Amino acid sequence: MKVAWLPVSIREGLRCAYSPRPTVFNSPMRRCVLSTSSNQFSTSTRLRAGIAAPEIQFKEEGDGRDGEGKIFYARLLPESPSYFTAQPAFTDDLLALQDLVRKYSRLPVVKPSEAPRVAWRSLAEYRNMVGESVKASKYHKVVEVLRRLNLIHPSLIPHDVTKALNEYKRDVNPFQNVPKIIPVDEFGRACAIGRRKTSSAKVYVVEGNGEVLVNGKTLAEAFGRIHDRESAIWALKATDRIDKYNVFALTRGGGTTGQAEAVTLAVGKALLAHEPALKPALRRAGCITRDPRRVERKKPGHVKARKMPAWVKR
């Protein structure tokens, strides 16, 4: 690229970017002309990766006439080796992580079950971070390299590896969440909340003789279906505690089936406050895990999901 000294009015708006990489010149004439000025230019930061031709500012002014100075030749050298690729930020990240794996490949590692549990950034978060539309298959390569670096022994993990891992971790690690312990108040009651679909239930479990009230009604009055009645007290039935505790529930929202299953979850949680040793039995019975399933929404212009249309002969 041929560059000449510009007038002062135009030169004031230009900026300079330096690079430690030397500029290679092949012509002897260029070496002679550039003997007094050896500026190298490059993009300086990751944010400039999308700029094809950064603005340039020259330090020294020439002695030429009419505002023109010495003519010299220079080449813009981008800082990123992946500057001319479709996704330079993603490529740089992947190459940097792979370099760390090769550099510390001899460090001792732990078993995958003993490694710290880490929640990595989602694909959408990574796309927002780099500003590129990265495919899921490509981001999966980055996650695989991160998992390999996470296997390094925690006491020997280098500082640069820790810095790289922290860049891809989520702001909140869900694996560090500690479940809240439900207390038993001075009246011997354990209060828990359960949800299912759009239904919610607030349940009080206290030692008693097996009485169950739902919104002030008996179990038979609150739930007409036998299946819903069994679902509401399934946590007590699975652990053989039907005649040992009284249940007082307040339900709202949704239908009767959703309310009954919300009571199941709440009773299971409250029962753990009285007897924590029942957790394996309640987990096997599915009483302490919320069911995330929902009915698939109805599409516009279509019949309900999984329902065959009615064909009418005309």
C-alpha positions as CSV (number, residue, x, y, z in Angstrom):
1,M,0.0,0.0,0.0
2,K,1.4,3.4,-1.0
3,V,1.1,6.0,1.8
4,A,2.1,9.7,1.6
5,W,2.0,12.5,4.0
6,L,-1.4,14.0,4.1
7,P,-2.5,17.6,4.9
8,V,-2.7,18.5,8.6
9,S,-6.5,18.9,8.4
10,I,-7.0,15.3,7.3
11,R,-4.1,13.8,9.3
12,E,-5.6,15.0,12.7
13,G,-8.5,12.5,12.5
14,L,-6.3,9.5,11.9
15,R,-5.0,7.1,14.6
16,C,-2.0,4.9,14.8
17,A,-1.9,1.2,15.8
18,Y,1.5,-0.5,16.5
19,S,2.4,-4.1,16.2
20,P,5.4,-6.0,17.6
21,R,5.6,-8.0,14.4
22,P,8.2,-6.6,12.0
23,T,7.2,-5.5,8.6
24,V,9.0,-7.5,5.8
25,F,10.2,-5.6,2.8
26,N,11.4,-7.3,-0.3
27,S,12.6,-4.4,-2.5
28,P,16.0,-2.8,-1.8
29,M,14.5,0.6,-2.8
30,R,11.9,0.3,0.0
31,R,14.7,-0.4,2.5
32,C,16.5,2.7,1.4
33,V,13.4,4.9,1.6
34,L,12.3,3.5,4.9
35,S,15.7,3.9,6.6
36,T,14.5,7.0,8.5
37,S,11.0,5.8,9.3
38,S,10.2,2.2,10.3
39,N,6.6,2.3,11.6
40,Q,4.6,-0.9,11.7
41,F,0.9,-0.9,11.8
42,S,-1.7,-3.5,13.0
43,T,-5.0,-3.8,14.6
44,S,-4.5,-3.6,18.3
45,T,-7.5,-5.1,20.1
46,R,-10.0,-7.9,19.7
47,L,-12.8,-5.3,19.0
48,R,-10.9,-4.1,16.0
49,A,-11.0,-7.5,14.4
50,G,-14.0,-6.4,12.2
51,I,-12.2,-3.3,10.9
52,A,-10.7,-4.0,7.4
53,A,-8.5,-0.9,7.3
54,P,-7.9,0.9,10.6
55,E,-7.2,4.6,10.7
56,I,-3.5,5.6,10.7
57,Q,-1.7,8.5,12.3
58,F,1.9,9.4,11.6
59,K,4.2,10.8,14.2
60,E,6.7,12.7,12.1
61,E,6.0,15.1,9.4
62,G,8.0,15.3,6.2
63,D,9.8,18.2,4.6
64,G,8.0,17.8,1.2
65,R,6.4,20.6,-0.6
66,D,2.6,21.6,-0.6
67,G,1.9,19.5,2.5
68,E,3.3,16.3,1.1
69,G,6.2,14.5,2.6
70,K,8.2,11.4,2.1
71,I,6.6,8.4,0.4
72,F,7.0,5.0,2.0
73,Y,5.3,1.6,1.8
74,A,3.7,-0.2,4.6
75,R,1.5,-3.2,5.2
76,L,-1.4,-3.5,7.7
77,L,-0.8,-6.6,9.8
78,P,-3.9,-7.8,11.8
79,E,-3.3,-8.9,15.3
80,S,-5.5,-12.0,14.9
81,P,-4.2,-14.8,12.7
82,S,-7.9,-15.6,12.0
83,Y,-8.6,-12.1,10.8
84,F,-9.7,-13.1,7.3
85,T,-11.8,-16.1,8.4
86,A,-15.6,-16.1,8.7
87,Q,-15.6,-16.2,12.5
88,P,-12.3,-14.8,13.8
89,A,-13.3,-14.5,17.4
90,F,-14.5,-18.1,17.7
91,T,-11.4,-19.4,15.9
92,D,-9.1,-17.4,18.2
93,D,-10.9,-18.7,21.3
94,L,-10.6,-22.3,20.1
95,L,-7.0,-22.0,19.1
96,A,-6.1,-20.4,22.5
97,L,-7.8,-23.2,24.4
98,Q,-6.1,-25.8,22.4
99,D,-2.8,-24.2,23.0
100,L,-3.4,-24.4,26.7
101,V,-4.2,-28.1,26.4
102,R,-1.0,-28.8,24.6
103,K,1.0,-26.6,27.0
104,Y,-0.2,-28.4,30.2
105,S,-0.9,-31.8,28.8
106,R,1.6,-33.4,31.2
107,L,0.0,-32.1,34.4
108,P,-1.8,-34.8,36.5
109,V,-5.6,-35.0,36.0
110,V,-8.4,-36.2,38.2
111,K,-11.3,-38.5,37.2
112,P,-14.3,-36.9,35.6
113,S,-16.5,-37.8,38.6
114,E,-14.0,-36.0,40.9
115,A,-13.6,-32.8,38.8
116,P,-15.4,-29.6,40.0
117,R,-18.9,-29.4,38.5
118,V,-19.0,-26.3,36.3
119,A,-21.9,-24.9,34.3
120,W,-20.6,-23.4,31.1
121,R,-22.2,-20.6,29.2
122,S,-25.0,-21.4,26.9
123,L,-24.7,-21.1,23.1
124,A,-26.8,-17.9,23.1
125,E,-24.6,-16.3,25.8
126,Y,-21.5,-17.2,23.9
127,R,-22.9,-15.7,20.7
128,N,-23.6,-12.5,22.5
129,M,-20.1,-12.5,24.0
130,V,-18.3,-12.8,20.7
131,G,-20.8,-11.1,18.5
132,E,-20.8,-14.0,16.0
133,S,-23.4,-16.5,14.9
134,V,-21.6,-19.7,16.0
135,K,-23.1,-23.1,15.2
136,A,-23.9,-25.5,18.1
137,S,-21.5,-28.1,16.7
138,K,-18.6,-25.6,16.7
139,Y,-19.3,-24.4,20.2
140,H,-19.4,-28.0,21.3
141,K,-15.7,-28.2,20.4
142,V,-15.0,-25.3,22.8
143,V,-16.9,-27.1,25.6
144,E,-15.0,-30.3,25.0
145,V,-11.6,-28.5,25.4
146,L,-12.9,-26.7,28.5
147,R,-13.9,-30.0,30.1
148,R,-10.4,-31.3,29.4
149,L,-8.8,-28.3,31.1
150,N,-11.2,-28.7,34.0
151,L,-9.8,-32.1,34.7
152,I,-6.4,-30.7,35.7
153,H,-5.8,-31.3,39.4
154,P,-7.2,-28.3,41.4
155,S,-4.0,-27.9,43.4
156,L,-1.8,-27.7,40.3
157,I,-4.0,-25.8,37.9
158,P,-2.1,-22.8,36.4
159,H,-3.3,-19.3,36.6
160,D,-3.9,-18.8,32.9
161,V,-6.0,-21.9,32.8
162,T,-8.1,-20.7,35.6
163,K,-8.5,-17.3,33.9
164,A,-9.6,-19.0,30.7
165,L,-12.1,-21.2,32.5
166,N,-13.7,-18.3,34.4
167,E,-14.3,-16.6,31.1
168,Y,-16.7,-19.4,30.0
169,K,-18.4,-20.1,33.3
170,R,-21.9,-18.9,34.0
171,D,-22.3,-16.0,36.4
172,V,-24.3,-18.3,38.8
173,N,-23.3,-21.9,39.2
174,P,-26.4,-24.0,39.7
175,F,-24.4,-26.8,41.1
176,Q,-23.5,-24.7,44.2
177,N,-27.1,-24.2,45.1
178,V,-27.9,-25.7,48.5
179,P,-31.5,-26.8,49.1
180,K,-33.3,-24.9,51.7
181,I,-34.0,-26.9,54.8
182,I,-37.7,-26.9,55.8
183,P,-37.9,-26.2,59.6
184,V,-40.4,-27.7,62.0
185,D,-42.1,-25.0,64.0
186,E,-43.0,-25.0,67.7
187,F,-46.3,-26.6,66.9
188,G,-44.7,-29.5,65.2
189,R,-45.8,-28.4,61.7
190,A,-43.7,-28.6,58.5
191,C,-44.8,-26.2,55.7
192,A,-43.9,-26.9,52.1
193,I,-45.0,-25.7,48.7
194,G,-45.5,-27.8,45.6
195,R,-46.3,-26.9,42.0
196,R,-47.5,-28.8,38.9
197,K,-48.3,-27.1,35.6
198,T,-50.3,-23.9,36.7
199,S,-51.4,-25.4,40.0
200,S,-49.7,-24.7,43.4
201,A,-50.3,-26.1,46.8
202,K,-49.2,-25.1,50.3
203,V,-49.2,-28.0,52.7
204,Y,-48.8,-28.3,56.5
205,V,-47.8,-31.8,57.7
206,V,-48.0,-32.5,61.4
207,E,-48.0,-35.8,63.4
208,G,-51.5,-37.2,63.9
209,N,-53.9,-40.0,62.9
210,G,-54.0,-39.6,59.1
211,E,-56.5,-36.8,58.6
212,V,-56.3,-35.0,55.3
213,L,-58.0,-31.7,54.5
214,V,-57.8,-29.8,51.2
215,N,-59.1,-26.3,51.2
216,G,-61.2,-27.2,54.2
217,K,-62.7,-30.2,52.5
218,T,-62.1,-33.9,52.9
219,L,-60.1,-35.8,50.4
220,A,-63.2,-37.3,48.8
221,E,-64.9,-33.9,48.6
222,A,-61.9,-32.1,47.1
223,F,-61.0,-34.7,44.4
224,G,-63.8,-36.7,42.7
225,R,-61.4,-39.1,40.9
226,I,-59.8,-41.9,42.8
227,H,-56.6,-41.4,40.9
228,D,-56.4,-37.8,42.2
229,R,-57.0,-38.9,45.8
230,E,-54.2,-41.5,45.6
231,S,-51.9,-38.9,44.0
232,A,-52.5,-36.5,46.8
233,I,-51.4,-38.9,49.6
234,W,-48.9,-40.9,47.5
235,A,-46.0,-39.7,49.5
236,L,-47.5,-41.0,52.7
237,K,-48.6,-44.3,51.1
238,A,-45.2,-45.0,49.5
239,T,-43.5,-44.6,52.9
240,D,-46.2,-46.3,54.9
241,R,-47.0,-43.1,56.9
242,I,-50.7,-42.7,56.2
243,D,-51.8,-43.2,59.8
244,K,-48.9,-41.2,61.4
245,Y,-49.4,-37.7,60.0
246,N,-52.1,-35.2,59.3
247,V,-52.1,-33.1,56.1
248,F,-53.7,-29.7,55.7
249,A,-53.4,-28.3,52.1
250,L,-54.4,-25.1,50.4
251,T,-54.5,-25.4,46.6
252,R,-55.2,-22.9,43.8
253,G,-54.9,-22.7,40.0
254,G,-55.1,-25.3,37.3
255,G,-57.3,-28.4,37.4
256,T,-57.9,-31.1,40.0
257,T,-55.2,-33.4,38.6
258,G,-52.6,-30.6,38.7
259,Q,-53.6,-29.7,42.2
260,A,-53.4,-33.3,43.4
261,E,-49.9,-33.7,42.0
262,A,-48.9,-30.4,43.5
263,V,-50.0,-31.7,46.9
264,T,-47.9,-34.8,46.3
265,L,-44.8,-32.8,45.9
266,A,-45.5,-30.5,48.8
267,V,-46.3,-33.5,51.2
268,G,-43.0,-35.2,50.1
269,K,-41.0,-32.1,50.9
270,A,-42.7,-31.6,54.3
271,L,-42.3,-35.2,55.2
272,L,-38.5,-34.9,54.7
273,A,-38.5,-32.2,57.5
274,H,-39.9,-34.7,59.9
275,E,-37.9,-37.8,58.7
276,P,-34.8,-37.0,56.5
277,A,-34.0,-40.7,56.3
278,L,-37.0,-41.2,54.0
279,K,-35.4,-39.3,51.1
280,P,-34.3,-42.4,49.1
281,A,-37.8,-43.9,49.3
282,L,-39.5,-40.6,48.4
283,R,-37.1,-40.1,45.5
284,R,-37.8,-43.6,44.1
285,A,-41.5,-42.9,44.4
286,G,-41.1,-39.6,42.5
287,C,-42.5,-37.4,45.4
288,I,-39.7,-34.8,45.7
289,T,-39.1,-34.0,42.0
290,R,-41.3,-31.6,40.1
291,D,-42.8,-33.0,36.9
292,P,-41.9,-30.5,34.2
293,R,-44.2,-31.9,31.5
294,R,-46.9,-29.8,30.0
295,V,-49.5,-30.2,27.3
296,E,-48.1,-29.0,24.0
297,R,-49.6,-25.7,23.0
298,K,-52.1,-25.6,20.2
299,K,-50.7,-24.2,16.9
300,P,-52.6,-21.6,15.0
301,G,-54.7,-23.0,12.3
302,H,-54.1,-26.6,13.4
303,V,-56.0,-29.1,15.6
304,K,-54.6,-30.0,19.0
305,A,-51.3,-31.8,19.0
306,R,-51.5,-35.6,18.4
307,K,-55.2,-35.4,17.6
308,M,-56.4,-36.7,14.2
309,P,-58.6,-34.3,12.2
310,A,-62.2,-35.3,11.6
311,W,-62.8,-36.0,7.9
312,V,-66.3,-35.2,6.8
313,K,-67.5,-36.7,3.5
314,R,-69.3,-34.1,1.4
